[in-house]
Amino acid sequence: MVPDAQARALRHSAGLSRLDHVRPLRLRGDGALDLLDALTSSRLFIRENEMLQTLFLDQEARPFADVLVAQEEDAWLVLAEGPTREALLAHARRVKDERFPGAAVEIEDLAPGHALLGVDGPYAWEVAAAALGPDLLGAPYLSFVRFGDASCLRAGKTGEYGYVVLAPRPRAEEIWTRLLEVGAAQGAEQVGLEALDLCALENWHFSMRVLEGSPGRALDLTPLELQLQWRVESQKEFVGAEALRARRAAGAKARVTCFTAGAEVQAGQPVELGPARVGTVLAAAFSPLRRDWVGWALLDLHVAWPGISAMTVAGAGVPPVAIATRTPPVLNNRSLHIDPHRHSYQTRDRDEFPPLVVT
Amino acid sequence: MIEAEIAGYVERRKQVLDRVRRMLQVSLGLVRELDEIDPDTSLFGTGLGIDSIDAVEILIALDNELQVRIEDPLDRKLSLRSVNALVDRVLAEGAPRGP
């Protein structure tokens, strides 16, 4: 269960997090672009200081890593969620050896010497700019700004303003201390991965943790079922492309769909329409701000649509729980209405915003 | 009975989704098959990655092709969050919600 204070901070002020689950790599040298192009499912078109949200797939077209790619001056930065450091490095090296055996690509594991920090929330921009510098204020989404040996990436998966700081460890500790100092006056809280994952569920941001439970692994999901085709360039050859084309030709049978429920539901529970099983809960969590349960379920295509309230989630020994499928996000994020030029955490009580909860 | 109600609702929703996808394909010049535009894909940021000029194009196309005019600024922000949010907005003009 996500602590109320953490959920509230992420939706009303700012949440500060240590992103130890994100694996940073740097690729450089001749062939680095070709290797990255083979690894990523999207069209790899990014300008310097821009980033791309993409996927690494496995040979069966299942997501292997949820990836941000950034183009630096002479290298490519990869931030990957999902696999262990060892598995990520082995994957990259295996693809390099299979497809570009002669290429002089340097794959540098940044994790031992670097740390990643996150700042997310409707006033995250204020905390991040006070800690790192005002240059951040003008940074568009999916861009990054350098501060000496640190990089600040404008990203995040909460539906709010989000920043990811990558820095050598000693410098990262200085920045963390500064974020905590600045954040204390801004209502910021330290938040954990569970709180960030809840925000991702509420805002329909894909997270590898959705797949890591037993139902997710067993269901053999690809970008087709996960509604992640925007991260796929169908004309490109990449790891998993062939399997994905085959899946597409066969036609997806189910689709991941957002739902809310008035009582507890858990990953792995069956979704039923009358006596028929029509799906499986992939992930669910209690939303302290909505005061209900928010989840994602893999539903048969004929019911994988928002606006249906006739399904239930069945559990052993407990009454069925009614669910309502919804168009995500299920919150009216404050960041949608906050302009750094006009608003401030200090004036928040005087500023008017629409209700946070979407009914 | 409930299955028939759902089937009717889904059919109506599919038709609107198809029209919204075609409108987005043309307005944004998307080089994608219609069924590659997933219903819950966001429009801004990640997803289709539209900008404010694209948003104006979509609003004009929505008016011209689907006869849905969105005047209220808040309504515009919420309706342009995703493909399905646009579908919801079109359905709200007259179609009943699902069972």
Interface residues (C-beta under 8 A of the other chain):
Chain A: Q53 Y141 L142 W204 H205 Q227 L228 Q229 W230 V232 S234 R255 T257 C258 L273 G274 H302 V303 W305 P306 G307 I308 S309 A310 T327 P328 P329 N332 L336 H337 P354
Chain B: I2 E3 E5 I6 A7 Y9 V10 R13 R32 E33 E36 I37 D38 P39 D40 T41 S42 G45 T46 G47 L48 L74 K77 L78 R81 S82 N84 A85 V87 D88 L91 R97 G98 P99
